Amino acid sequence: MIVPAEEARNLATQVLRLHGTPETHAEIQADLLLEAELRGYASHGLLRLPRIVERIRNGVADPSAVGLSQWVHPGFLRVDGQRGLGPVIALRGLDEISERARQIGIAVAAVDNSNHIGMLAWYAERIAAAGQIALCFSTSEALVHPWGGRRAMIGTNPIAIGVPARPHPFVMDMATSLVAMGKIYDHANRAQAIPSHWALDRHGKPTTDPEAAKAGAIAPFGDAKGYALGLAFELLVSALAGSALGQSVQGTLDSTKVCNKGDVFIVISPDIETETADELSRYLNAVRNCPPIDGFSAVTVPGDRSRASRVERLTAGISLPDEVWGELLELAGAQHQKRDQGTLQ
């Protein structure tokens, strides 16, 4: 079904408010989920809201928490998320290191004891639009098999990079898995098969059934290269945030366990001169103007398609599975009713 963007935003905010989330926090969480829908990333969109509500109900997510931060070095901030909503905790840490980076050039925030932070591009774009460079990392429960392996042992471990440019910041956001598990859930909700190279079933065999893939393992992107990056990011985040590793990570696939993954944000204030910013923008346009090969109508740079999708969906509305929209309506109208939710990282 097609839903107007503002209606979806209002319903998501209402659901969160009904379940004890302060208004400002509800607006932050809802905005993150809606932005994922607008940009074409349904895997990180509104299908995740029922899981967030379940975690609030079960006391493993505190919608009122703002986090406890401590500067352990002039450029290194440690953040205890106090089980707060992921985007609320992340934005507070980002605001602190953004200000510190303007003073000393670079600052890092390492976050633990927080919940799922969603689409990393949302954070990277926020920083880059303010004239700073952002690097964002996060880990998840083990969902990806090592290159040559049959079992899930590594998180999807995404990275986002934001760089100031004109008229829009450059933003790259990608997981080190071939797809997000949320994308497999989205296919399941729409009763659509998945490509056979996306995932293995629980026996370690390739599958086109999204239901079987939920119990198996996602492939790393780029084979051995994606596997190596995912492993490196897992180690980097754990080393800085003190978060759990691999199969010890929990709380992103369920609604009953405290989340122990980690997040790391790096903000750099490069004091980019006008001519440098113009040169970056000219280069990006030169890439876009590269002659396309057969089968491509044009060359794009990361962020172009999601930006175009956002413009279109703000006008035309967003496409949601009837099941997802119905569940949100039910949550808004029956806040105390418990439901059995599937996992969706």
Secondary structure in CASP SS format (residue, H / E / C, confidence):
PFRMAT SS
TARGET T0000
AUTHOR 0000-0000-0000
METHOD secondary structure of the structure
MODEL  1
M C 1.00
I E 1.00
V E 1.00
P C 1.00
A H 1.00
E H 1.00
E H 1.00
A H 1.00
R H 1.00
N H 1.00
L H 1.00
A H 1.00
T H 1.00
Q H 1.00
V H 1.00
L H 1.00
R H 1.00
L H 1.00
H C 1.00
G C 1.00
T C 1.00
P C 1.00
E H 1.00
T H 1.00
H H 1.00
A H 1.00
E H 1.00
I H 1.00
Q H 1.00
A H 1.00
D H 1.00
L H 1.00
L H 1.00
L H 1.00
E H 1.00
A H 1.00
E H 1.00
L H 1.00
R C 1.00
G C 1.00
Y C 1.00
A H 1.00
S H 1.00
H H 1.00
G C 1.00
L H 1.00
L H 1.00
R H 1.00
L H 1.00
P H 1.00
R H 1.00
I H 1.00
V H 1.00
E H 1.00
R H 1.00
I H 1.00
R H 1.00
N C 1.00
G C 1.00
V C 1.00
A C 1.00
D E 1.00
P C 1.00
S C 1.00
A C 1.00
V C 1.00
G C 1.00
L E 1.00
S E 1.00
Q E 1.00
W E 1.00
V E 1.00
H E 1.00
P C 1.00
G C 1.00
F E 1.00
L E 1.00
R E 1.00
V E 1.00
D E 1.00
G C 1.00
Q C 1.00
R C 1.00
G E 1.00
L C 1.00
G H 1.00
P H 1.00
V H 1.00
I H 1.00
A H 1.00
L H 1.00
R H 1.00
G H 1.00
L H 1.00
D H 1.00
E H 1.00
I H 1.00
S H 1.00
E H 1.00
R H 1.00
A H 1.00
R H 1.00
Q H 1.00
I H 1.00
G C 1.00
I E 1.00
A E 1.00
V E 1.00
A E 1.00
A E 1.00
V E 1.00
D E 1.00
N C 1.00
S C 1.00
N C 1.00
H C 1.00
I C 1.00
G C 1.00
M C 1.00
L C 1.00
A H 1.00
W H 1.00
Y H 1.00
A H 1.00
E H 1.00
R H 1.00
I H 1.00
A H 1.00
A H 1.00
A C 1.00
G C 1.00
Q C 1.00
I E 1.00
A E 1.00
L E 1.00
C E 1.00
F E 1.00
S E 1.00
T C 1.00
S C 1.00
E C 1.00
A C 1.00
L C 1.00
V E 1.00
H C 1.00
P C 1.00
W C 1.00
G C 1.00
G C 1.00
R C 1.00
R C 1.00
A C 1.00
M C 1.00
I E 1.00
G C 1.00
T C 1.00
N C 1.00
P C 1.00
I E 1.00
A E 1.00
I E 1.00
G E 1.00
V E 1.00
P C 1.00
A C 1.00
R C 1.00
P C 1.00
H C 1.00
P C 1.00
F E 1.00
V E 1.00
M E 1.00
D E 1.00
M E 1.00
A C 1.00
T C 1.00
S E 1.00
L C 1.00
V C 1.00
A C 1.00
M H 1.00
G H 1.00
K H 1.00
I H 1.00
Y H 1.00
D H 1.00
H H 1.00
A H 1.00
N H 1.00
R C 1.00
A C 1.00
Q C 1.00
A C 1.00
I C 1.00
P C 1.00
S C 1.00
H C 1.00
W C 1.00
A E 1.00
L E 1.00
D C 1.00
R C 1.00
H C 1.00
G C 1.00
K C 1.00
P E 1.00
T C 1.00
T C 1.00
D C 1.00
P H 1.00
E H 1.00
A H 1.00
A H 1.00
K H 1.00
A C 1.00
G C 1.00
A E 1.00
I E 1.00
A C 1.00
P E 1.00
F C 1.00
G C 1.00
D C 1.00
A H 1.00
K H 1.00
G H 1.00
Y H 1.00
A H 1.00
L H 1.00
G H 1.00
L H 1.00
A H 1.00
F H 1.00
E H 1.00
L H 1.00
L H 1.00
V H 1.00
S H 1.00
A H 1.00
L H 1.00
A H 1.00
G C 1.00
S C 1.00
A C 1.00
L C 1.00
G H 1.00
Q H 1.00
S H 1.00
V C 1.00
Q C 1.00
G C 1.00
T C 1.00
L C 1.00
D C 1.00
S C 1.00
T C 1.00
K C 1.00
V C 1.00
C C 1.00
N C 1.00
K C 1.00
G C 1.00
D E 1.00
V E 1.00
F E 1.00
I E 1.00
V E 1.00
I E 1.00
S C 1.00
P C 1.00
D C 1.00
I C 1.00
E C 1.00
T H 1.00
E H 1.00
T H 1.00
A H 1.00
D H 1.00
E H 1.00
L H 1.00
S H 1.00
R H 1.00
Y H 1.00
L H 1.00
N H 1.00
A H 1.00
V H 1.00
R H 1.00
N C 1.00
C C 1.00
P C 1.00
P C 1.00
I C 1.00
D C 1.00
G C 1.00
F C 1.00
S C 1.00
A C 1.00
V C 1.00
T C 1.00
V C 1.00
P C 1.00
G C 1.00
D H 1.00
R H 1.00
S H 1.00
R H 1.00
A H 1.00
S H 1.00
R H 1.00
V H 1.00
E H 1.00
R H 1.00
L H 1.00
T H 1.00
A H 1.00
G C 1.00
I E 1.00
S E 1.00
L C 1.00
P C 1.00
D H 1.00
E H 1.00
V H 1.00
W H 1.00
G H 1.00
E H 1.00
L H 1.00
L H 1.00
E H 1.00
L H 1.00
A H 1.00
G H 1.00
A C 1.00
Q C 1.00
H C 1.00
Q C 1.00
K C 1.00
R C 1.00
D C 1.00
Q C 1.00
G C 1.00
T C 1.00
L C 1.00
Q C 1.00
END
